[in-house]
Amino acid sequence: MTTISLTPVQVMAGVGVLLVLLLVWRSGSRRARAAADAARAGARLVSLAGRVLFTAGLIVGAQWVAIAQGVHGWALLAVLGAPALFASYALTRALTVTTEAPRRDGRHDRR
């Protein structure tokens, strides 16, 4: 059986390569975590906007049926749509459940 003999320079080079690989791996995982957090925040915003528009559509539909033949065209849409957007935004924000998720540093993050 042969023994492996390494010089101190070869050992230090191997340790250096392992250290560089570890640092690259850690920085990649941090970037991935930051990208996932950014995507999650963007998804929450898009989700809220979708719920607001859907609720606004329901309110406009109900108002349309209630008024039933008053003003025609874009004027009616503007008269009914603007208040519905404000009301649906307020209702959606009021009915949205928020949670507090613990963060790595011990503080709480409102979601």
Stockholm file with secondary structure:
# STOCKHOLM 1.0

chainA/1-111         MTTISLTPVQVMAGVGVLLVLLLVWRSGSRRARAAADAARAGARLVSLAGRVLFTAGLIVGAQWVAIAQGVHGWALLAVLGAPALFASYALTRALTVTTEAPRRDGRHDRR
#=GR chainA/1-111 SS CCCCCCCHHHHHHHHHHHHHHHHHHHHHHHHHHHHHHHHHHHHHHHHHHHHHHHHHHHHHHHHHHHHCSSSCTHHHHHHHHHHHHHHHHHHHHHHCCCCEEECTTSCEEEC
#=GC SS_cons         CCCCCCCHHHHHHHHHHHHHHHHHHHHHHHHHHHHHHHHHHHHHHHHHHHHHHHHHHHHHHHHHHHHCSSSCTHHHHHHHHHHHHHHHHHHHHHHCCCCEEECTTSCEEEC
//
